[in-house]
Amino acid sequence: MAQDKLIRLVAKGDKDGTGKGHTYYVHKNRKTLAQMKFAFRKYNPFTRKHEVYSEKKK
């Protein structure tokens, strides 16, 4: 993956804060989605559940 085009997604964690800070790196189409911030539900291996991951600065 080209390092300059990666977006970092960070987990918000559950209500107790468990799993907070786990990261995924993904690509983003900057031509069509330049203004949008990503927020996905992805699997967090620490909590063993699907949680919300939001885009943060690299």
C-alpha positions in Angstrom: 0.0 0.0 0.0 1.2 3.5 -0.8 1.9 5.0 2.6 0.8 8.6 1.7 -2.7 7.5 0.8 -3.5 5.5 3.9 -6.2 6.5 6.3 -6.1 5.4 10.0 -9.3 4.1 11.6 -9.3 4.0 15.4 -11.7 2.1 17.6 -13.8 4.1 20.1 -14.0 1.1 22.4 -17.0 -0.2 24.4 -18.8 1.6 27.3 -15.9 0.6 29.7 -13.2 1.7 27.3 -12.0 -1.8 26.5 -10.5 -2.1 23.0 -10.1 1.7 22.6 -7.2 2.6 20.3 -7.1 -0.5 18.1 -6.3 0.7 14.5 -7.0 -0.4 10.9 -5.4 1.2 7.9 -7.4 1.6 4.7 -7.4 3.5 1.4 -9.7 6.3 0.6 -10.7 7.6 -2.8 -9.7 11.3 -2.4 -11.4 12.4 -5.6 -14.9 11.5 -4.6 -14.7 11.2 -0.8 -12.3 14.0 0.0 -14.6 15.9 2.4 -16.2 12.9 4.1 -14.8 11.4 7.3 -15.0 7.6 7.4 -16.8 5.7 10.2 -17.1 1.9 9.9 -18.2 -1.0 12.0 -15.3 -3.4 12.0 -14.2 -6.3 14.1 -12.1 -5.5 17.2 -10.0 -8.5 18.3 -9.5 -7.2 21.8 -13.2 -7.1 22.7 -14.2 -9.8 20.1 -17.0 -7.7 18.9 -17.8 -5.3 16.0 -17.3 -1.7 17.0 -17.3 1.7 15.4 -14.0 2.8 13.9 -13.6 6.4 12.9 -11.0 8.3 10.9 -8.2 10.0 12.8 -5.1 11.9 11.8 -2.1 9.8 11.0 
